[in-house]
Amino acid sequence: MKIAIITGASSGMGKQFVLALDKAHEYDEIWVIARREDRLKALQNEVRAAVRAVPMDLTEKDSVDKLSALLEKLKPDVRTLVNASGYGKFDEFTNVPLEVYDDMIDLNVKAYVAVTYVCLPYMSEGAEIYQLDSYSAFMPVPYINVYAATKAFVLSFSRALNAELKPRGIKVLAVCPYWVKTEFFDRAVTENRVVTRIDKYHKPEDVVARALRDMKRGKDVSVVGSADRFRAFFMKILPHKFAMKVWINQQKKKK
C-alpha cells in the first residue's frame, strides 16, 4: 500500500500539500494528521486517493507512539512524508508564557524529528520528505526569536538528513518560504503587534508548486520567488548583526 503522510493537514500549507501531492502522484491512501478530525475527513471530498484521518495533537507525548503503532500494524510503503505542523508567536520574548514556547518547540522541532524517525523504516528508494520550514531559518529574528530558532533547527536537520539518506535514494527538502497568507497569522499575531511590516505574501499553492519542482531537481532547500532567493543568498554573506538591525528598523522597534 503506497501512502503519503502529511502533518498539519487540516489547513494552510499542510492542506495545500495534500491537494498538490494527490494531483502529482498516485497513492492508495493519504494519511492526514492534525487535531481537527472534521477537517481531516472533509479532505476526502477534494482528493482522488483514499483519505485516512489520523487525528492527534503532536505536542502530546504519546501521539507519535500511536502513529508508530499504526505503521507497524499496516506496514505501508511510505512514498511521501510532509511535516507541516507548527506555529509561532510575534511578540517580545517575556510577553509570551513559557509553556507556549515549550509547546512550540515540541511541535516545531520534536514532532518533526519524531515523525520522521518513525516513518523512515517504511520508506525506500525514491521516497521524499518535505519539511515545512521558514525564511526565518536563515537568520536570528528578534520578536520571533524562538520560532526562528526552531526553524533554524529544521533547516540544519533537513539538509544533514538529506545528505545522510542519499545512499538510500531518499530525498529531504526544507521548504523555506517568506510570508505566506494562512491561518498561521491568526495564532501568531498578538495584541502587542511588534511585527508591523509585512511587505508581501506568497500563496500556499505557489510555495508548494515550487517545492515539488525543487524536489524533482534534487535540491535540499526550496525558496519561492526570485527576489526571496536573492535575499536568501545574501543572508549567507551578510553579518547577522547587520541583518537583525535592518529587521528591527523595519519593524520600528527601539534598538
C-alpha positions in Angstrom: 0.0 0.0 0.0 1.6 3.2 -1.2 0.8 6.2 1.0 1.7 9.8 1.8 1.7 11.1 5.4 1.0 14.8 5.9 1.0 16.5 9.3 -0.7 19.9 9.9 -3.1 18.8 7.1 -6.3 20.4 8.3 -5.4 23.9 6.9 -2.8 26.1 5.4 0.3 24.7 3.9 -0.4 21.2 5.1 -3.7 21.1 3.3 -2.2 22.5 0.1 0.4 19.7 0.2 -2.4 17.2 0.4 -4.1 18.7 -2.7 -0.9 19.1 -4.8 0.6 15.7 -4.0 -2.7 14.0 -4.8 -2.6 15.5 -8.3 1.1 14.8 -8.8 1.3 11.2 -7.6 -0.7 8.1 -7.3 -1.3 6.9 -3.7 -3.5 4.2 -2.3 -4.0 6.3 0.8 -3.1 9.7 2.2 -2.8 9.8 5.9 -3.7 13.2 7.2 -2.7 14.3 10.7 -3.9 17.2 12.7 -6.1 17.9 15.7 -9.4 18.8 13.9 -10.9 15.5 12.8 -13.8 17.0 10.9 -11.5 19.0 8.7 -9.3 15.9 8.0 -12.3 13.9 7.0 -13.6 16.7 4.7 -10.4 16.3 2.6 -11.9 13.2 1.1 -14.2 15.4 -1.0 -11.2 17.2 -2.5 -8.7 14.4 -3.5 -8.6 11.2 -5.5 -6.8 8.9 -3.1 -8.5 7.4 -0.1 -8.0 9.6 3.0 -7.2 8.1 6.4 -7.8 10.7 9.1 -5.4 10.3 12.0 -6.5 13.0 14.5 -3.9 13.7 17.1 -2.1 16.6 18.9 1.6 16.2 18.1 2.5 18.1 21.2 1.3 15.2 23.3 4.0 12.7 24.2 2.1 9.6 23.2 0.9 10.9 19.8 3.9 9.6 17.8 3.6 6.3 19.6 0.1 6.0 18.1 1.4 6.7 14.7 4.3 4.3 15.1 1.8 1.6 16.2 -0.4 2.2 13.1 2.6 2.0 10.8 3.7 -1.3 12.5 0.2 -2.8 12.1 -0.3 -1.9 8.4 3.3 -1.8 7.2 2.6 0.6 4.3 5.1 1.8 1.7 5.5 5.5 2.7 6.4 7.3 -0.5 6.0 10.8 0.8 6.2 12.4 4.2 5.3 16.1 4.8 5.9 17.6 8.2 3.8 20.8 8.0 2.6 21.2 11.6 3.8 24.2 13.6 3.1 27.7 14.9 4.8 30.9 16.1 4.3 34.0 18.2 5.2 37.5 17.2 6.0 39.4 20.5 8.7 40.4 22.9 10.3 37.3 24.4 9.0 37.7 28.0 5.4 38.6 26.9 4.8 35.0 25.8 4.2 32.4 28.6 6.9 29.8 28.9 4.5 27.0 28.3 3.7 28.4 24.9 7.4 28.2 24.0 7.5 24.6 25.3 4.6 23.6 23.0 6.2 25.5 20.1 9.4 23.6 20.5 7.6 20.3 20.9 5.6 20.9 17.7 8.1 22.7 15.5 11.1 20.6 16.5 10.4 17.4 18.4 7.5 16.4 16.4 9.4 16.8 13.1 12.2 14.6 14.4 9.9 12.0 15.9 7.5 11.7 12.9 10.5 11.5 10.5 12.1 8.9 12.8 9.1 6.5 12.9 8.3 6.9 9.2 11.8 6.2 7.8 11.8 2.4 8.3 8.8 2.3 6.0 10.5 4.4 3.3 12.6 3.1 0.4 14.4 4.4 -2.7 12.5 7.2 -4.4 10.7 8.3 -1.3 10.5 12.0 -0.5 10.4 14.1 2.7 9.2 17.7 2.8 10.0 19.6 5.9 8.0 22.8 6.1 10.5 25.4 7.2 10.6 29.2 7.0 12.6 32.1 5.6 13.3 32.9 9.3 15.6 29.9 9.4 18.3 31.9 7.6 18.9 34.4 10.4 18.1 35.1 14.1 14.8 37.1 14.1 14.1 39.5 17.1 10.5 39.3 18.3 10.1 36.0 16.6 13.2 34.6 18.2 12.0 31.1 19.5 10.1 30.4 16.3 13.0 31.4 14.1 15.3 29.2 16.3 13.1 26.2 15.8 13.1 26.8 12.0 16.9 27.1 12.0 16.9 23.7 13.6 14.7 22.3 10.9 16.9 23.7 8.2 20.0 22.1 9.6 18.3 18.9 10.4 16.8 18.6 6.9 19.9 19.3 5.0 22.0 17.0 7.0 19.4 14.2 6.8 19.2 14.7 3.0 23.0 14.0 2.7 22.7 11.1 5.1 19.9 9.4 3.2 21.4 9.9 -0.3 22.8 6.3 -0.4 19.2 5.0 0.2 17.8 7.2 -2.6 15.5 9.1 -0.2 15.4 12.9 -0.7 14.7 15.5 2.0 13.7 19.1 1.2 13.5 22.1 3.6 10.7 24.4 2.3 11.6 27.9 3.4 9.0 30.5 2.2 8.8 34.1 3.1 5.4 35.3 4.4 2.5 33.0 3.4 -1.1 34.0 3.9 -2.6 31.2 6.0 -4.2 30.7 9.4 -0.7 30.8 10.9 -1.2 34.5 11.4 -4.4 34.1 13.4 -2.3 32.5 16.1 1.0 34.3 15.6 -0.1 37.9 15.9 -0.6 39.2 19.4 -2.1 42.5 20.7 1.4 43.9 21.0 1.8 43.8 17.2 5.6 44.0 17.3 5.8 42.8 13.7 4.3 45.8 11.8 5.8 45.5 8.3 4.8 42.6 6.1 5.8 43.7 2.6 4.2 40.8 0.7 2.5 37.4 1.0 3.0 34.3 -1.1 0.1 32.0 -2.0 0.3 28.5 -0.4 -0.2 26.9 -3.8 2.8 28.7 -5.2 5.0 27.6 -2.3 4.0 24.0 -2.7 4.4 24.1 -6.5 7.9 25.4 -6.2 8.7 22.8 -3.5 7.6 19.9 -5.8 9.7 21.3 -8.6 12.8 21.7 -6.4 12.3 18.2 -5.1 12.5 16.8 -8.6 15.6 18.9 -9.2 17.3 17.3 -6.2 17.6 20.5 -4.2 17.7 20.4 -0.4 16.3 23.9 0.2 13.3 25.5 -1.6 12.5 29.2 -1.6 9.7 30.5 -3.8 10.2 33.8 -5.6 13.4 35.1 -7.3 13.7 38.1 -5.1 13.5 36.0 -1.9 16.1 33.5 -3.3 18.3 36.5 -4.0 17.9 37.8 -0.4 18.4 34.3 1.0 21.7 34.1 -0.9 22.9 37.3 0.7 21.9 36.1 4.2 24.8 33.7 3.8 27.2 36.6 3.4 25.8 39.5 5.5 26.6 39.6 9.2 23.6 38.6 11.2 24.1 41.6 13.5 23.5 43.8 10.5 20.5 41.8 9.2 18.9 42.0 12.7 19.4 45.7 12.8 17.7 46.2 9.5 14.8 44.0 10.6 14.3 46.0 13.8 14.4 49.2 11.9 11.8 47.9 9.5 9.5 47.0 12.4 10.1 50.4 14.0 11.3 48.9 17.3 13.8 50.7 19.6 17.4 49.4 19.2 
